[in-house]
Amino acid sequence: MDIPASLINQDRPYALFWFRRDLRLHDNAGFYHALKGNDNVLPIFIFDTEILDELTNSDDKRVCFIFSAVLELKEKLESMGSSLLSLYGKPDELFEELKEKINIKAVYTNHDYEPYAINRDKLVEETLRNAGITFHTYKDQVIFERHEVIKDDGHPYKVFTPYSKKWKSLLNPLQHTAYYKVDDYMGNLVQTQSLSVPLLEEMGFDNIEPGAPPAEFNTNIIKKYDQQRDFPASDGTSRLGVHIRFGTVSIRQAVQKALELNETWLNELIWREFYMQILYHYPFVTGMEFNPKYRHIPWRYDEDDFSRWCIGQTGYPIVDAGMRELNETGYMHNRIRMITASFLTKHLLIDWRWGERYFAEKLLDYELASNNGNWQWVAGTGVDAAPYFRVFNPETQTKKFDPKRAYIQKWVPELHSFEYPDPMVEHKEARERYLKTMKSAFKTD
């Protein structure tokens, strides 16, 4: 760990703010509390090897997005005479080493609710506590967390509609979407020289040109979201998923916009929190069906069929267009996510976990709770899931949501040539096979 000599002053205590899923300076709860309560606040970011070492692609678009966001944070901090201390390694080990080099009196950060993050924070807190350093965490990436939206009997909701009604009844916009006025306390940042950031190639990733889609609340799109969101050829979705995922925009600001402009978009934000509380209360869903009834389905594990789905060569244009868009851009339209997931689990009878893992590798806006929740919803195995007998017909979906085939033509230009493959399976036969398999599985359960 290379710490600049200017920071190594044991007579000067620091409060650290640890950026994670909150890569912004504005309206940041933990950053606000760190600055308000301390001077000499040193911002840090950790490129966590426990996460990065699990990634399989050297050109992972999420790493590029994070790297770009970190550089932007660093630039903004340096415009105020401060900087960002960027580290690479395992967080608990880095804090163990860091506390030996600089005088740390407290560490501030924001809550994270995924199983790995919960265990990581326990290790970090223990490491710091043993050195007499306090560890403060705050709610920032959600409006309601953990046990804040529960049934009257104290149990978590398992159905979205009553959860969303309770969520809305508890919401006090003046309280829950209030802006954290970080700018009032920026004078408490530590003043230091520019600090270096680890290079992408040093971390095992391609040194691609940094870049990120702009974090913009497009008022016109959000206003018409309920009318346009199902049509992949149109520019009808906010494209803010990645920014909400990594916190380059504030969830409070997003909810303010939703309350002002479109309830359907607000419901999408509530779905995100619904799945996050499901993951928090039932972490076993990461590897197992939520509904025990569906834990004995004889899924097919055909690697050739799975590979054709992955690369967009199924012979079903709407499915292939979605998979190709995902592979090339790291994005897939929400309606197309449902169609492609349904095709894999119901037409091909391939385990939803395979598809979930593939999306986890490819989606720029990948979020464990939502990805898992949505895959189990489509497969019919999760909370408040689509009924197992609901099998999307790709051609019907095309007629409804891409009637002019503009989306398909963009991603499957060879559609009407001899190069395009015949359908892998016939829809009616695949549907009958799937329903027969499911009914048989229920009988033997």
URQUICOR-V37139 format. One line per field, one symbol per residue. phi: phi as a letter, one per 40 degrees, with the letter a starting at -180 (. if undefined). Layout:
phi=???
This chain:
phi=.cbddcccbccbcbbcbbcacacaccfbcccdcccccabfcbcbbbcccccccccbbcbdccccccdcccccddcccccbgbabcbbbicdcccccccccbbcbbabbabdbbcdccccdccccccdcccbgbcbbbbcacbcbbfbcbbcccgcccbbcdcccccdccccbdcccbcccccdcbccccccaccbcbdcdcccgbccccdiacccbccdcccdbdccbccbccccbbcfcdcccdbgcbccccccdccccbacccdccccddcdcccccccbccccbacccdcbcbccccbccccccccdcgbcgbdcccccccccccbgbacdccdccccccccbccfcddcccdcccccbcccdbdcccccccccccgbbcfcccdccbccdccccccbaccfcccccbbccdcbcccccdcbcdcccccccccccccccccc
